Amino acid sequence: MSKLKLRWVLLCAAFGAVAGWIALSALTAAGRYAPVLDYSALFSLAAVCAVILFLGIRVKRSSMGKSHFEPIAAARTLVLAQASAYAGAVITGWHLPSILTLWLASGQSPTLSRGLVLAGAGVLMVVIGYIVQHLCKLPPEDTDDSNDSVVTE
């Protein structure tokens, strides 16, 4: 399984920023508010981060021999952590155009504060994705080629 690449995470953030800019332009042209998620989205993001971190710790404990965790479940945990990192990058990118526009237009506002908090939550999802990916790393296998138990004559 391949590791998260910073280039792809940044590309996801750029995709989110472009989509956020398009949505911001369309909504403000129609006289609506900036497309910033509500604080209630933090509960969902926090729950996802907590579950992924919990599963990553279980995988790490299993790789250290302290508990048993199915290998397919460990692979699924790794995929979930990587998906979380990509989703966090998109969420952060989505909020960046709104943050920049609100900050330049009006300074401090409740919508700007919400955007900053949710962009920070997206960054936290990326960080937790990287951490859990590291926790899912298997220890190196023993590559000693000496076969002391095999007698050859």
GITA-V57326 format. One record per helix or strand of 3 or more residues. SS is the DSSP state (~ for helix, > for strand). FROM is the first residue (numbers start at 0). TO is the last residue. Records with the same first field share a line. If there is no record, write none. Layout:
SS = FROM-TO, FROM-TO
//
This chain:
~ = 5-28, 40-62, 70-105, 109-134
//
